[in-house]
């Protein structure tokens, strides 16, 4: 923190930003180049929502890495905790669209971000950024990209808690990146270290078999989270602070591309919490923001501004 104990950042996020190649239409060979990476999407969403933000990551010393740094700087996201790795590439992924929705194909093995370590995080600029934030956001993908990144993420969460920084965790299950057994163990540890738990129902069902929203909320609180917000996609969300829970209805919209909608939800929610909203106000705002985000292509380009969200609400 700065002298006098002030916090420089409302929301810091840890993870991997990537170049995105999003199929323009099912069965077509044309792809629209954009940007992605779940926590990168979330921190950009938070920045567009008005929060002071920072990202903790590594990128390759390549054109893709430089493009990501340019994106974050353009969006007002602090990059003092983003390292450039001269020996590893920036990750990329492809989004394919078909009858079952969108499907991801990753090219991220051995990426710069996967080379994050706990020692690198705690001892350098990343640790200082985390200590200077109100909220740290981490995801299951941050844990899944490598064993060393998982250790770095856990170190970041513990560092945040020691510094009085609230920790947000979205399990964001990707079984192409790790086994179900690894995911269950890693997510259980992360749940025990978070204050704000932000699962989606589909992910929890795949992880545990639970399909009842109320049971998922109870599960999150039992693991230690003071706040649980269950994302239900087009059906909205359920927000809970323990003693009170509220169902928030979805907004009927014409969805074009759901890539990054959950990340948009998380970023807007955390921005509003950092601004002083209660969890129910924040969840209503986030729910509307996500409804706007699915109406455009890509994970970043359609992330809304506050005036658009207010107009929908």
HELIX and SHEET records of a PDB file:
HELIX    1   1 UNK A   38  UNK A   48  1                                  11    
HELIX    2   2 UNK A   63  UNK A   74  1                                  12    
HELIX    3   3 UNK A  113  UNK A  115  5                                   3    
HELIX    4   4 UNK A  118  UNK A  123  1                                   6    
HELIX    5   5 UNK A  125  UNK A  131  1                                   7    
HELIX    6   6 UNK A  140  UNK A  144  1                                   5    
HELIX    7   7 UNK A  147  UNK A  162  1                                  16    
HELIX    8   8 UNK A  180  UNK A  192  1                                  13    
HELIX    9   9 UNK A  201  UNK A  208  1                                   8    
HELIX   10  10 UNK A  213  UNK A  222  1                                  10    
HELIX   11  11 UNK A  233  UNK A  235  5                                   3    
HELIX   12  12 UNK A  261  UNK A  274  1                                  14    
HELIX   13  13 UNK A  279  UNK A  293  1                                  15    
HELIX   14  14 UNK A  306  UNK A  312  1                                   7    
SHEET    1   A 9 UNK A  77  UNK A  85  0                                        
SHEET    2   A 9 UNK A  53  UNK A  60  1                                        
SHEET    3   A 9 UNK A   9  UNK A  14  1                                        
SHEET    4   A 9 UNK A 133  UNK A 139  1                                        
SHEET    5   A 9 UNK A 166  UNK A 170  1                                        
SHEET    6   A 9 UNK A 196  UNK A 197  1                                        
SHEET    7   A 9 UNK A 227  UNK A 231  1                                        
SHEET    8   A 9 UNK A 237  UNK A 240 -1                                        
SHEET    9   A 9 UNK A 245  UNK A 248 -1                                        
SHEET    1   B 4 UNK A  31  UNK A  36  0                                        
SHEET    2   B 4 UNK A  18  UNK A  23 -1                                        
SHEET    3   B 4 UNK A  92  UNK A  98  1                                        
SHEET    4   B 4 UNK A 101  UNK A 107 -1                                        
END                                                                             
